[in-house]
Amino acid sequence: MLALLAAPRVGAQVLDDSTKVVYGPKTTRVIYEAEVLRDSTNGTPLDTALTRWPQARFWFHDTTFQQDLGAVGSASRPLLYQPNLELGPRLGRNAFDKYARNAASVPYYDSRSPYSFFRVVQTGAGEQVFEISYSRSLKENFSVGVAYERIASNKIIASAGPRDALVEHSNVLFFSRYQSDNERYHLLFNYSNVRHRAAEQGGIRPKFDTLRPRELFNYAQEQAYLTQAANEEDRDELYLTQTYRLLGRGLTVYHTFDAKRQYNTFTDLSLLTAREDGVTDGAFFPRVLRNTAATLDRADFRQVENTLGVLGRTAAVEYRLYGRARRADLVTQTLQPSPDNAGLNLMRAVDPRRSPFVGFVGGTAAFNYRTIYAVEAAGEYKFFDEYWLRAAVRTGPLSAEFLSSVYSPTLTQQEFVGNHYEWYHSTDSGNAFKNTSANQLTGRLRLKLPNLLGLTDQRFEASVSGVAINDLVYYGIAGEPAQINDARNLLIGYARHRARLGRVSFDNQATYTRGGDVEGLRIPTLVTTSRVYYESYIFRKALFSQVGAELYYQSKFQAFDYSPSTQQFYQQNSFTIRNYPIADVFFVADIKAVSVFLKVAYVNQGIYRDGYFASPYYSGYPRRFQLGVKWNFFN
């Protein structure tokens, strides 16, 4: 790989009027698999906008709103409702998905010169996000690249010092793209290696039972339930997609190969070790089923998929049809008691869960009449009991969509054997869960509004959704999976408005959810973000800058609690996270290929409250200073 990266570039150069070689964002295109599977390799321009750069949720691979444990790299789950489109056997341990790459969304670069970048975010509270990427075209139609990513954070609560590590995450990615000279054959390939380690603290343990949650914002001076527990997650994935055009753009065959492994380990080797206050880690867990001295639970999940299909497009019609075969294996282990019940002993391997080859068929079809009218249908069917189906129609600024799905519980929901939990809900247990079904109807409106009262570039979008969920499987108060026989109904409203007033820009969005704070679901009624910033050139137009503020707000709700030993969020009814605003002020600057931001996060700490809780007994970060630098290199 190093030899390939060091090889000389073969291809045309880009010259300006003075015959000087000029490379930059306009000579670098980003290509995604989704475009190739639409028989398009034109790519999209490199995103050099400043707007998202200082926003923390865009530092990671899942940019949706999340409920986490307050710290960068900690376990998280979607805060708002998201439909499930994953069918068939799947592991169901998704607490660290936010920090892992999606192999189908890896960017590939078509550049006239070697392209590389690095970005780093560092804060006074020990947060760190670092990424460096390098790619180059070895030939006009062949490029390779490598990327490295590190995410780290220090403890917020019960910290032994400013360098008391909480999370260590690393990811190495190799990627390559090739297309034949006649553009009939295309190949995308990537391999990802992820290592994630998170110390588990179990949340704040109040020193006195009479203390109220609002009195628990002493951060490093607070006590934690766990001192020796940790979760480790390893992910390895080999992924490639290749297409071959048979009859122009009307008929192309494609093949996708996806082999992945996810390995989870939870350890706490000091269940009996008492701290200065006499409390042990073992007191945190609801029960000890096997080894009273130590916990060591493991899960090894492996999956191989092959997808074969055809696709094509014309000016008005687009389609894709495919069949997929999947094989999934799950092996779990837990530590057995030693002969004297005080030390470590052999691991007990639970009978492997092996699924036979599971078959799927699916596809998409779309018809577009200029920009006036469009109809689209997509779906997938897993033989013989699961499916999802989506149908959408658009005319002008209005669109409507219907989504229906039926899916099985995850493998973890079906069976788990560990030192603190054990359950059996698989099809051969006699206590199996039924499949969950969900139906969602959505109406959308997107408008470009006229200039009014000095406001320009006005854009407005809104949607209203009705969701009905039947036989929902969730993790109940005991931390074990349960199923609700009653229907759960949600009404979801979303609105966003963007506008400019001279050099000042406004961006406001809100999501309203009715029916979300009930058994099995924990969704705040209102989640909003508002941004206002002033843009200008300074230093004789050598530097483009933004200075502004952002406000995040969510209403009160009884958020899910978190179980470290199972890596699952589960329902609790005793802790209410109060409504809270988080205000940030920032300065962003762009100097040619360098972007820098300076930010004071949670600047309003102490004005409304002394802190906030991200999850029950997990406090969020206090006020802190954040610095970010991103630098693009085009030669």
C-alpha positions as CSV (number, residue, x, y, z in Angstrom):
1,M,0.0,0.0,0.0
2,L,2.8,2.4,0.9
3,A,4.5,1.7,-2.5
4,L,1.2,2.4,-4.3
5,L,0.7,5.7,-2.4
6,A,4.2,6.8,-3.2
7,A,4.0,6.0,-6.9
8,P,4.0,8.9,-9.4
9,R,0.7,10.3,-10.5
10,V,-0.2,9.7,-14.2
11,G,-2.8,12.1,-15.6
12,A,-3.5,15.5,-16.9
13,Q,-2.6,18.7,-15.0
14,V,-4.8,21.7,-14.5
15,L,-3.3,25.0,-15.5
16,D,-4.3,28.6,-15.0
17,D,-3.7,31.4,-17.5
18,S,-0.1,31.7,-16.3
19,T,0.5,28.0,-16.9
20,K,0.9,27.5,-13.2
21,V,-0.5,24.2,-11.9
22,V,-3.7,24.8,-9.9
23,Y,-5.4,22.2,-7.8
24,G,-8.1,22.7,-5.3
25,P,-11.7,21.8,-4.3
26,K,-12.9,22.3,-7.9
27,T,-10.5,19.6,-9.2
28,T,-11.5,17.1,-6.5
29,R,-14.8,15.2,-6.6
30,V,-16.3,12.9,-4.0
31,I,-17.9,9.7,-5.2
32,Y,-20.2,7.5,-3.1
33,E,-21.5,4.0,-3.6
34,A,-25.1,5.4,-3.8
35,E,-24.2,7.3,-6.9
36,V,-22.5,4.3,-8.6
37,L,-25.6,2.3,-7.9
38,R,-27.5,4.9,-9.9
39,D,-25.0,4.4,-12.7
40,S,-23.4,7.8,-12.1
41,T,-19.8,8.6,-11.4
42,N,-19.8,12.4,-11.8
43,G,-19.3,12.8,-8.1
44,T,-20.1,15.8,-5.9
45,P,-17.9,18.8,-5.2
46,L,-15.8,18.7,-2.1
47,D,-17.7,20.3,0.8
48,T,-15.8,23.3,2.1
49,A,-18.7,25.0,3.9
50,L,-18.1,26.2,7.4
51,T,-21.6,25.9,8.7
52,R,-21.4,22.4,10.2
53,W,-17.8,22.4,11.2
54,P,-18.2,23.8,14.8
55,Q,-21.4,21.7,15.5
56,A,-20.4,18.6,17.7
57,R,-22.9,16.2,16.2
58,F,-21.3,16.5,12.8
59,W,-17.9,15.4,14.1
60,F,-19.1,11.7,14.1
61,H,-20.5,9.3,11.5
62,D,-24.1,9.5,12.8
63,T,-25.2,13.1,12.7
64,T,-28.7,12.5,14.2
65,F,-29.7,13.8,17.6
66,Q,-28.5,11.2,20.2
67,Q,-29.0,10.5,23.9
68,D,-25.6,9.5,25.3
69,L,-23.9,9.3,28.6
70,G,-22.7,12.9,28.5
71,A,-19.2,12.3,27.1
72,V,-17.6,12.0,23.7
73,G,-17.3,8.3,22.8
74,S,-19.8,7.1,25.3
75,A,-22.7,4.8,24.6
76,S,-25.6,6.4,22.7
77,R,-29.0,5.8,21.1
78,P,-31.2,7.9,18.7
79,L,-33.1,10.5,20.6
80,L,-35.9,10.9,18.1
81,Y,-37.9,8.2,16.4
82,Q,-36.3,6.4,13.5
83,P,-37.9,3.6,11.4
84,N,-36.1,0.3,11.3
85,L,-35.2,-1.0,7.8
86,E,-32.8,-3.8,8.9
87,L,-34.3,-7.2,8.4
88,G,-33.2,-10.7,9.3
89,P,-30.6,-11.8,11.9
90,R,-28.6,-8.9,13.3
91,L,-26.7,-8.6,16.5
92,G,-28.5,-5.7,18.2
93,R,-25.6,-4.2,20.1
94,N,-25.6,-0.6,18.6
95,A,-24.5,1.5,21.6
96,F,-21.3,2.6,19.7
97,D,-22.7,2.7,16.2
98,K,-22.4,6.5,16.3
99,Y,-18.6,6.3,16.1
100,A,-18.2,3.5,13.5
101,R,-18.1,4.1,9.7
102,N,-20.9,2.8,7.5
103,A,-19.0,0.9,4.7
104,A,-21.7,1.8,2.2
105,S,-21.1,5.5,2.9
106,V,-17.3,5.7,2.6
107,P,-16.2,8.6,0.4
108,Y,-14.0,7.9,-2.6
109,Y,-12.1,10.7,-4.3
110,D,-11.6,11.5,-8.0
111,S,-8.8,14.0,-7.9
112,R,-6.4,15.4,-10.5
113,S,-3.7,15.5,-7.8
114,P,-3.0,13.8,-4.5
115,Y,-5.7,14.9,-2.0
116,S,-5.3,14.7,1.8
117,F,-6.7,16.4,4.8
118,F,-6.6,16.3,8.6
119,R,-9.0,17.6,11.1
120,V,-8.6,17.8,14.9
121,V,-10.9,19.0,17.7
122,Q,-9.5,19.5,21.1
123,T,-11.3,20.8,24.2
124,G,-10.4,21.9,27.7
125,A,-12.5,19.0,29.1
126,G,-10.4,16.3,27.4
127,E,-12.5,15.7,24.3
128,Q,-10.5,14.9,21.2
129,V,-11.5,14.0,17.6
130,F,-8.7,13.5,15.1
131,E,-8.8,12.3,11.5
132,I,-6.2,12.2,8.7
133,S,-6.8,11.0,5.2
134,Y,-4.7,10.6,2.1
135,S,-5.7,9.5,-1.4
136,R,-4.2,9.7,-4.8
137,S,-4.9,8.7,-8.4
138,L,-2.3,6.2,-9.6
139,K,-3.9,6.3,-13.0
140,E,-6.6,8.4,-14.5
141,N,-9.3,5.9,-13.4
142,F,-7.6,4.2,-10.4
143,S,-7.2,5.7,-7.0
144,V,-6.3,4.4,-3.5
145,G,-6.4,5.9,-0.1
146,V,-5.9,5.4,3.6
147,A,-7.5,7.2,6.6
148,Y,-6.9,7.1,10.4
149,E,-9.3,8.3,13.0
150,R,-9.0,8.7,16.8
151,I,-11.7,9.7,19.2
152,A,-10.9,10.1,22.9
153,S,-12.3,11.7,26.1
154,N,-11.6,11.9,29.8
155,K,-13.9,11.3,32.7
156,I,-16.4,14.0,33.6
157,I,-17.4,12.4,36.9
158,A,-15.3,10.7,39.6
159,S,-12.1,11.8,37.8
160,A,-8.7,11.0,39.4
161,G,-7.2,13.8,37.4
162,P,-7.2,15.8,34.2
163,R,-5.9,12.8,32.2
164,D,-8.2,10.1,33.6
165,A,-9.2,8.4,30.3
166,L,-12.8,7.4,29.7
167,V,-12.8,6.5,26.0
168,E,-10.2,5.4,23.4
169,H,-11.4,4.8,19.9
170,S,-9.3,4.2,16.7
171,N,-10.2,3.4,13.2
172,V,-8.0,2.5,10.2
173,L,-9.6,2.6,6.8
174,F,-8.2,1.5,3.4
175,F,-10.2,2.4,0.3
176,S,-9.8,2.2,-3.5
177,R,-11.8,3.0,-6.6
178,Y,-11.3,1.8,-10.2
179,Q,-13.2,2.2,-13.5
180,S,-12.3,1.0,-16.9
181,D,-11.3,3.3,-19.6
182,N,-14.6,2.9,-21.4
183,E,-16.5,3.5,-18.0
184,R,-18.4,0.2,-18.3
185,Y,-16.8,-1.4,-15.2
186,H,-16.6,0.2,-11.8
187,L,-15.2,-1.1,-8.5
188,L,-15.3,0.3,-5.0
189,F,-13.5,-1.3,-2.2
190,N,-12.9,-0.6,1.5
191,Y,-11.6,-2.3,4.6
192,S,-12.2,-0.8,8.1
193,N,-10.7,-1.8,11.4
194,V,-12.3,-0.3,14.5
195,R,-11.2,-0.6,18.1
196,H,-13.3,1.1,20.8
197,R,-12.8,1.0,24.6
198,A,-15.0,2.8,27.1
199,A,-14.6,2.8,30.9
200,E,-18.0,2.2,32.4
201,Q,-18.9,4.2,35.5
202,G,-22.6,3.4,36.0
203,G,-23.4,7.0,36.6
204,I,-23.2,9.3,39.6
205,R,-23.7,7.6,43.0
206,P,-25.1,10.2,45.4
207,K,-23.2,10.5,48.6
208,F,-26.5,10.9,50.5
209,D,-29.9,9.5,49.6
210,T,-31.5,12.9,50.3
211,L,-29.5,14.7,47.6
212,R,-31.6,15.9,44.7
213,P,-30.3,15.5,41.1
214,R,-29.7,19.3,40.8
215,E,-27.2,19.0,43.6
216,L,-25.1,16.4,41.7
217,F,-23.1,18.8,39.5
218,N,-19.7,18.6,41.3
219,Y,-18.3,16.7,38.3
220,A,-14.9,15.3,39.2
221,Q,-15.7,15.3,43.0
222,E,-18.8,13.1,42.5
223,Q,-18.7,9.4,43.1
224,A,-19.4,6.7,40.5
225,Y,-21.1,3.4,40.9
226,L,-18.4,1.5,39.0
227,T,-14.6,1.9,39.1
228,Q,-13.2,-1.1,37.3
229,A,-15.7,-1.9,34.6
230,A,-15.1,-1.5,30.8
231,N,-16.6,-2.3,27.5
232,E,-14.5,-3.1,24.4
233,E,-15.8,-3.4,20.9
234,D,-13.9,-4.5,17.9
235,R,-15.3,-4.2,14.4
236,D,-13.7,-5.4,11.1
237,E,-15.4,-5.1,7.7
238,L,-14.4,-5.9,4.2
239,Y,-16.7,-4.4,1.6
240,L,-16.7,-4.1,-2.2
241,T,-19.2,-3.2,-4.9
242,Q,-18.7,-3.7,-8.6
243,T,-20.8,-2.8,-11.6
244,Y,-20.7,-3.7,-15.3
245,R,-22.7,-1.8,-17.9
246,L,-24.2,-4.2,-20.4
247,L,-26.5,-2.0,-22.5
248,G,-25.6,1.6,-22.0
249,R,-27.2,3.2,-18.9
250,G,-30.3,1.1,-19.4
251,L,-29.0,-2.2,-18.1
252,T,-26.1,-2.7,-15.6
253,V,-25.4,-5.7,-13.4
254,Y,-23.8,-5.2,-10.0
255,H,-22.5,-7.3,-7.1
256,T,-21.8,-6.3,-3.5
257,F,-19.8,-8.4,-1.0
258,D,-19.9,-7.5,2.7
259,A,-18.1,-9.5,5.4
260,K,-18.1,-8.1,8.9
261,R,-17.2,-9.1,12.4
262,Q,-18.2,-7.4,15.7
263,Y,-16.7,-8.5,19.0
264,N,-18.0,-7.2,22.3
265,T,-16.5,-7.7,25.7
266,F,-17.7,-6.4,29.1
267,T,-15.3,-6.8,32.1
268,D,-15.4,-6.0,35.7
269,L,-12.7,-7.9,37.6
270,S,-13.4,-6.3,41.0
271,L,-16.9,-7.2,42.0
272,L,-15.9,-7.9,45.6
273,T,-13.2,-5.1,46.0
274,A,-14.5,-2.5,48.5
275,R,-13.6,1.1,48.0
276,E,-12.9,3.6,50.8
277,D,-16.6,4.0,51.5
278,G,-17.1,0.2,51.7
279,V,-19.1,0.0,48.4
280,T,-18.2,-2.6,45.8
281,D,-18.8,-2.7,42.0
282,G,-21.0,-5.7,42.5
283,A,-23.6,-3.7,44.4
284,F,-24.4,-1.8,41.2
285,F,-25.7,-4.9,39.3
286,P,-29.2,-6.3,39.9
287,R,-27.8,-9.9,40.5
288,V,-24.8,-12.1,40.1
289,L,-25.6,-15.3,38.4
290,R,-22.3,-17.1,38.2
291,N,-19.0,-15.6,39.3
292,T,-19.2,-13.4,42.4
293,A,-15.6,-12.1,42.0
294,A,-15.5,-11.0,38.4
295,T,-17.5,-10.5,35.2
296,L,-16.3,-11.3,31.8
297,D,-19.0,-11.5,29.1
298,R,-18.2,-11.8,25.4
299,A,-20.1,-11.9,22.1
300,D,-18.6,-12.7,18.7
301,F,-20.8,-11.9,15.8
302,R,-19.9,-12.7,12.1
303,Q,-21.9,-12.0,9.0
304,V,-21.3,-12.5,5.3
305,E,-23.6,-11.1,2.6
306,N,-23.6,-11.3,-1.2
307,T,-25.9,-9.1,-3.2
308,L,-26.5,-9.6,-7.0
309,G,-28.7,-7.3,-9.0
310,V,-29.4,-5.2,-12.1
311,L,-30.0,-1.5,-12.4
312,G,-30.6,1.2,-15.0
313,R,-31.7,4.7,-15.7
314,T,-33.0,7.0,-18.4
315,A,-33.9,10.7,-18.2
316,A,-37.3,9.8,-16.7
317,V,-37.0,6.2,-15.3
318,E,-34.7,4.7,-12.8
319,Y,-34.7,1.1,-11.3
320,R,-32.7,-1.4,-9.3
321,L,-33.6,-5.0,-8.5
322,Y,-31.5,-7.4,-6.4
323,G,-31.3,-10.6,-4.5
324,R,-29.2,-11.1,-1.3
325,A,-27.9,-14.1,0.7
326,R,-26.8,-13.7,4.3
327,R,-25.1,-16.0,6.7
328,A,-24.8,-14.9,10.4
329,D,-23.1,-16.6,13.4
330,L,-23.1,-15.5,17.0
331,V,-21.0,-17.1,19.8
332,T,-21.3,-15.8,23.4
333,Q,-19.2,-16.7,26.4
334,T,-19.4,-15.9,30.1
335,L,-17.0,-16.5,33.0
336,Q,-17.8,-19.5,35.3
337,P,-17.1,-19.5,39.1
338,S,-13.8,-20.8,40.3
339,P,-13.6,-23.8,42.6
340,D,-13.2,-21.5,45.7
341,N,-15.6,-18.9,44.2
342,A,-13.0,-16.2,44.6
343,G,-10.8,-16.3,41.5
344,L,-11.1,-16.6,37.8
345,N,-11.9,-19.8,35.9
346,L,-12.7,-21.1,32.5
347,M,-15.1,-19.4,30.2
348,R,-18.4,-21.0,29.5
349,A,-19.3,-21.0,25.8
350,V,-23.0,-20.7,25.1
351,D,-24.3,-22.8,22.3
352,P,-23.5,-20.9,19.0
353,R,-26.5,-19.2,17.3
354,R,-26.0,-20.0,13.6
355,S,-28.6,-19.0,11.1
356,P,-28.8,-20.8,7.8
357,F,-28.4,-18.7,4.6
358,V,-31.2,-16.2,4.7
359,G,-32.6,-14.9,1.4
360,F,-33.8,-11.4,0.5
361,V,-35.2,-9.7,-2.6
362,G,-35.7,-6.1,-3.1
363,G,-35.5,-3.1,-5.3
364,T,-36.4,0.5,-6.2
365,A,-38.2,2.1,-9.1
366,A,-38.7,5.8,-9.8
367,F,-40.4,7.9,-12.4
368,N,-39.6,11.6,-12.8
369,Y,-41.4,14.0,-15.2
370,R,-39.1,17.0,-15.4
371,T,-39.2,18.7,-12.0
372,I,-43.0,18.7,-11.8
373,Y,-44.0,15.2,-10.8
374,A,-42.2,12.2,-9.4
375,V,-43.2,8.7,-8.1
376,E,-40.9,6.3,-6.3
377,A,-41.3,2.8,-4.7
378,A,-38.7,0.8,-2.8
379,G,-38.8,-2.3,-0.6
380,E,-37.2,-5.4,0.6
381,Y,-38.6,-8.9,1.5
382,K,-36.9,-11.5,3.7
383,F,-38.2,-15.0,3.1
384,F,-40.7,-15.6,4.5
385,D,-41.8,-13.3,7.3
386,E,-40.2,-9.8,7.2
387,Y,-40.4,-6.9,4.8
388,W,-40.3,-3.1,4.4
389,L,-42.0,-1.1,1.7
390,R,-41.9,2.6,0.9
391,A,-43.9,4.5,-1.6
392,A,-43.6,8.2,-2.3
393,V,-45.1,10.8,-4.6
394,R,-44.0,14.4,-5.2
395,T,-45.6,17.2,-7.1
396,G,-44.0,20.7,-6.9
397,P,-43.2,21.6,-3.3
398,L,-45.5,18.9,-1.9
399,S,-44.7,15.2,-1.3
400,A,-46.2,12.3,0.6
401,E,-44.7,9.0,1.7
402,F,-46.0,5.8,3.2
403,L,-43.6,3.3,4.9
404,S,-44.6,-0.1,6.2
405,S,-42.3,-2.7,7.9
406,V,-42.4,-6.0,9.7
407,Y,-39.1,-7.1,11.4
408,S,-37.9,-9.7,13.9
409,P,-36.2,-9.0,17.3
410,T,-32.4,-8.8,17.3
411,L,-30.3,-11.8,18.2
412,T,-29.5,-10.1,21.6
413,Q,-33.2,-9.6,22.3
414,Q,-33.8,-13.2,21.5
415,E,-31.1,-14.6,23.8
416,F,-28.5,-13.4,26.3
417,V,-26.3,-15.3,28.8
418,G,-24.0,-13.4,31.1
419,N,-23.0,-12.9,34.7
420,H,-25.8,-10.5,35.5
421,Y,-28.5,-11.2,33.0
422,E,-29.9,-14.2,31.3
423,W,-33.0,-14.6,29.0
424,Y,-34.3,-16.8,26.2
425,H,-36.8,-15.6,23.6
426,S,-35.6,-17.4,20.5
427,T,-38.0,-19.3,18.3
428,D,-37.1,-22.7,19.9
429,S,-37.4,-21.4,23.5
430,G,-41.2,-21.6,23.8
431,N,-41.2,-17.9,24.8
432,A,-40.5,-16.3,21.5
433,F,-41.3,-12.7,20.7
434,K,-43.6,-11.8,17.7
435,N,-42.3,-9.7,14.9
436,T,-42.8,-6.0,15.3
437,S,-44.8,-4.0,12.7
438,A,-44.7,-0.3,12.0
439,N,-46.6,1.9,9.6
440,Q,-45.8,5.6,8.9
441,L,-47.5,8.2,6.8
442,T,-45.7,11.4,6.1
443,G,-46.5,14.6,4.3
444,R,-43.8,17.2,3.4
445,L,-43.6,20.8,2.2
446,R,-40.5,22.5,0.8
447,L,-40.6,26.1,-0.3
448,K,-38.3,28.9,-1.4
449,L,-39.9,31.9,0.1
450,P,-39.9,35.4,-1.5
451,N,-37.8,38.2,-0.1
452,L,-39.7,39.9,2.7
453,L,-38.8,42.6,5.2
454,G,-35.2,42.5,4.2
455,L,-35.0,38.7,4.6
456,T,-33.4,36.9,1.6
457,D,-32.6,33.3,0.6
458,Q,-35.5,32.1,2.6
459,R,-36.1,28.4,2.7
460,F,-38.8,26.6,4.6
461,E,-39.5,22.9,5.0
462,A,-42.0,21.1,7.2
463,S,-43.4,17.6,7.6
464,V,-46.0,15.8,9.6
465,S,-45.9,12.1,10.3
466,G,-48.3,9.6,11.9
467,V,-46.6,6.4,13.2
468,A,-48.3,3.2,14.5
469,I,-46.1,0.5,16.1
470,N,-47.4,-2.9,17.1
471,D,-45.7,-5.6,19.2
472,L,-42.8,-3.3,20.1
473,V,-39.8,-5.1,21.7
474,Y,-37.9,-2.9,24.1
475,Y,-35.8,-3.3,27.3
476,G,-38.0,-3.0,30.4
477,I,-37.4,-1.8,33.9
478,A,-35.6,-5.0,34.8
479,G,-33.1,-4.4,32.0
480,E,-34.4,-7.4,30.1
481,P,-36.3,-7.4,26.8
482,A,-40.1,-7.3,26.9
483,Q,-42.9,-6.9,24.3
484,I,-45.8,-4.6,24.3
485,N,-49.0,-6.0,22.9
486,D,-50.7,-2.6,22.7
487,A,-50.1,-0.2,19.8
488,R,-47.9,2.8,20.2
489,N,-49.0,5.8,18.2
490,L,-46.8,8.8,17.5
491,L,-47.5,12.2,15.9
492,I,-44.3,13.9,14.7
493,G,-44.1,17.4,13.4
494,Y,-40.9,18.9,12.0
495,A,-40.1,22.4,10.7
496,R,-37.0,24.3,9.6
497,H,-36.6,27.9,8.4
498,R,-33.4,29.4,7.0
499,A,-32.9,33.1,5.9
500,R,-30.4,35.9,5.6
501,L,-30.7,39.5,6.7
502,G,-27.8,41.2,5.1
503,R,-24.6,39.4,6.4
504,V,-26.6,37.7,9.2
505,S,-27.9,34.2,8.7
506,F,-30.6,32.4,10.7
507,D,-31.2,28.7,10.9
508,N,-34.0,27.4,13.1
509,Q,-35.4,23.9,13.3
510,A,-37.7,22.0,15.7
511,T,-39.1,18.5,16.1
512,Y,-42.3,17.9,18.0
513,T,-43.3,14.4,19.1
514,R,-46.6,13.5,20.7
515,G,-47.0,10.1,22.4
516,G,-43.3,9.4,22.8
517,D,-42.8,9.5,26.6
518,V,-44.6,6.2,27.3
519,E,-43.8,2.6,28.1
520,G,-41.4,1.3,25.5
521,L,-40.6,4.7,24.0
522,R,-38.7,7.6,25.6
523,I,-38.7,10.6,23.3
524,P,-38.8,14.3,24.4
525,T,-41.8,16.2,23.2
526,L,-39.8,19.1,21.8
527,V,-36.2,19.2,20.4
528,T,-35.0,22.4,18.8
529,T,-31.8,24.0,17.5
530,S,-31.3,27.7,16.6
531,R,-28.3,29.3,14.9
532,V,-27.5,32.9,14.1
533,Y,-24.2,34.0,12.7
534,Y,-22.6,37.0,10.9
535,E,-20.4,36.4,7.9
536,S,-17.7,38.7,6.5
537,Y,-14.3,39.0,4.9
538,I,-11.6,40.5,7.0
539,F,-7.9,41.4,6.5
540,R,-8.4,42.6,3.0
541,K,-10.5,39.5,2.1
542,A,-7.7,37.2,3.1
543,L,-9.9,35.5,5.7
544,F,-13.6,34.6,5.5
545,S,-15.2,34.4,8.9
546,Q,-18.4,33.5,10.8
547,V,-19.2,34.6,14.3
548,G,-22.4,33.5,16.0
549,A,-24.3,31.6,18.6
550,E,-26.2,28.3,18.7
551,L,-28.9,27.2,21.1
552,Y,-30.0,23.6,21.7
553,Y,-33.2,22.8,23.7
554,Q,-35.0,19.7,24.7
555,S,-38.1,19.3,26.9
556,K,-38.2,17.1,30.0
557,F,-38.7,13.4,29.7
558,Q,-37.9,10.1,31.5
559,A,-34.9,9.1,29.5
560,F,-33.8,5.5,29.1
561,D,-31.2,4.3,31.6
562,Y,-28.1,2.3,30.5
563,S,-26.9,-1.2,31.3
564,P,-23.1,-1.5,30.8
565,S,-23.0,-5.3,31.0
566,T,-25.5,-5.7,28.1
567,Q,-24.7,-2.5,26.2
568,Q,-28.5,-1.7,26.1
569,F,-30.6,1.3,27.1
570,Y,-33.6,0.3,29.1
571,Q,-36.7,1.9,30.6
572,Q,-36.8,3.6,34.0
573,N,-39.6,5.5,35.7
574,S,-37.8,7.2,38.6
575,F,-35.6,9.9,37.0
576,T,-36.8,12.8,35.0
577,I,-34.4,14.8,32.9
578,R,-35.5,18.3,33.2
579,N,-35.9,20.6,30.2
580,Y,-32.7,22.5,29.5
581,P,-31.1,24.8,27.0
582,I,-27.4,24.6,25.9
583,A,-26.0,27.8,24.4
584,D,-22.7,28.0,22.5
585,V,-20.8,30.9,21.0
586,F,-18.3,30.4,18.2
587,F,-15.9,32.0,15.7
588,V,-15.1,30.2,12.4
589,A,-12.5,31.3,9.9
590,D,-11.4,30.1,6.5
591,I,-8.0,30.9,5.2
592,K,-7.5,29.3,1.7
593,A,-7.3,25.6,2.5
594,V,-7.4,26.0,6.3
595,S,-10.6,26.1,8.5
596,V,-10.4,27.0,12.2
597,F,-13.1,27.4,14.8
598,L,-13.0,28.6,18.4
599,K,-16.0,27.9,20.5
600,V,-17.2,28.3,24.1
601,A,-19.6,25.4,24.7
602,Y,-22.4,25.6,27.3
603,V,-21.7,29.3,27.9
604,N,-24.9,29.6,29.8
605,Q,-23.9,27.2,32.6
606,G,-25.0,28.7,36.0
607,I,-27.5,31.0,34.5
608,Y,-30.4,28.6,34.5
609,R,-28.9,25.6,36.2
610,D,-25.5,24.4,37.3
611,G,-25.5,21.6,34.8
612,Y,-27.7,19.1,32.9
613,F,-28.1,15.4,32.6
614,A,-27.6,13.6,29.3
615,S,-28.9,10.3,30.8
616,P,-30.1,9.4,34.3
617,Y,-27.3,10.2,36.7
618,Y,-24.9,10.9,33.8
619,S,-24.1,14.7,33.7
620,G,-23.2,16.4,30.5
621,Y,-20.0,18.4,30.0
622,P,-19.6,21.7,31.9
623,R,-18.7,25.0,30.2
624,R,-15.5,24.5,28.2
625,F,-13.4,25.9,25.4
626,Q,-13.2,24.0,22.1
627,L,-10.7,24.4,19.3
628,G,-10.9,22.8,15.8
629,V,-8.6,22.9,12.8
630,K,-9.1,21.3,9.4
631,W,-6.5,21.6,6.6
632,N,-6.9,20.4,3.0
633,F,-3.9,19.6,0.8
634,F,-4.3,19.3,-3.0
635,N,-0.7,18.3,-4.0
